[in-house]
Amino acid sequence: MVFFCERGWHTELIRRLSIAIEGVRPAFFLTTMGQPLRELRSFRHVINHAYDLELDRDKLVLLLKYARQVAPGLKSLVQSFVDEVSIREGWPL
């Protein structure tokens, strides 16, 4: 997969995991999670690469809102994905 070596691969990964591929795998992320995930990914990038940064309180409040939208559903998304792939592949649950 070439996109893993390219710039922006995290963004592309989120986009691809939001798409179901019939006969291969279900979507992992809900399409409604796209914007919150992109914002959280962007923040992670800034924090990892910023050496002199003053955090904006309003931006942090918005990011916390996005995290609260995404985090509670992750466990059930993972379980649903694993269950659906297991059923599709005939693996024991």
N, C-alpha and C positions, 0 to 999 in steps of 0.2 A: 504494500500500500504506500504509494509515493507521498500522499498528503501528510504522513506523519513526519516527514523530513522537512516539510516546507513551513514557512511562516504562516501563522494563522491556523495551524492544525487543530488546536483546541476548539476553535469556533466551528470548524468543519466537522469535528467529531460530534459536537452537540447537535449540529444540524442533521447529520446522518443518523444519529441515535434517536432522533425524533421521527424517523420515517420507518414504517413497517415495510418489510420486504416479503411479499407474499410467497409462501412456501419455504422461506429461509428463516426468518425471525420476526418477532413482533417489534414494534417500536419500544424503545426502552424509556424515553422521556415523553411526557405528554407535550403536545405542541404548545400548550399554554405556559409551559415552563421555559420556553426558549428565551424570552426577554430577561426574566430574572436570572437564568443561568449565564447568559452573556454578560450581564452587569456584574455578577459575582466573579466571573472569570476575569473580567477587565480589572476589577479591584485587586484580585490575587496577583495579577501581572504587575500592577503599579507597586504594590507592597514589596514584591520580590525584587524589583529593579530600581526602586527609588532610594537614594541615599540621603537626600535632604527634602523631607516632605512634611508639610503641615496639613493634617487631616481636616477636612471640611465636615463639621458636625451635621449639616443637612444631608450631605452625601452619605454619611454613615447611617443616619436614620433611614434613608431610602434603601441602603444595602441590607440593613437589618430587616426591613419589611420584606425584601426579596428572599432573604434567608429563611424567614418565617413562612413564606409561601412554599418554598421548595423542601426544606428539611423534614417536616412532618410526614410527607408522602414518600420519601426515598425508600424506607424499609419495605413498604407495601409494593412499590414499583419493582424493586429487586426481586421480591418473592413472586410477584405475578410473572415477571419475565422468566425467572428460573422455572416456575411451574409450567408455563406455556411451552417453553423450549423442551422441557423434560417430557411432556405429553406428546409433543410433535415428534420427538426422537425416540419415544418408547422407553425412556429411562425411568427407573423406579423413583418415586417421590419420597 
